[in-house]
Amino acid sequence: MFDRKLKIVQTGSTVARVMPRVTRPNCKVTDILDTVRPHLELTFENILSHINTVYVLKTKPGVMEVQGQMDAPLEFSYLRLKVLYS
């Protein structure tokens, strides 16, 4: 969950484990995720304007922490999320 400034205020324990950056103070959604679809800037106003749109988000490079694998395959370096804001 995030606030109007896109600051992350709550996250699940599994997300925090694979993306420890989300637990840092003042971490914003835009610090860890890029929008794949729709092709809009990720702002609170755009989310409200497109409230029933499915968003596809992808983690930015270096955000994911793959434990135990220094040379993890590329598909384990990113996480794609489909989110419906409603």
Rosetta blueprint (number, residue, H / E / L):
1 M L
2 F E
3 D L
4 R L
5 K L
6 L L
7 K E
8 I E
9 V L
10 Q L
11 T L
12 G L
13 S H
14 T H
15 V H
16 A H
17 R H
18 V H
19 M L
20 P H
21 R H
22 V H
23 T H
24 R L
25 P L
26 N L
27 C L
28 K E
29 V H
30 T H
31 D H
32 I H
33 L E
34 D E
35 T E
36 V E
37 R E
38 P L
39 H L
40 L L
41 E L
42 L L
43 T L
44 F H
45 E H
46 N H
47 I H
48 L H
49 S H
50 H L
51 I L
52 N L
53 T L
54 V E
55 Y E
56 V E
57 L E
58 K E
59 T E
60 K L
61 P L
62 G L
63 V L
64 M L
65 E L
66 V L
67 Q L
68 G L
69 Q L
70 M L
71 D L
72 A L
73 P L
74 L H
75 E H
76 F H
77 S L
78 Y L
79 L L
80 R E
81 L E
82 K E
83 V E
84 L E
85 Y L
86 S L
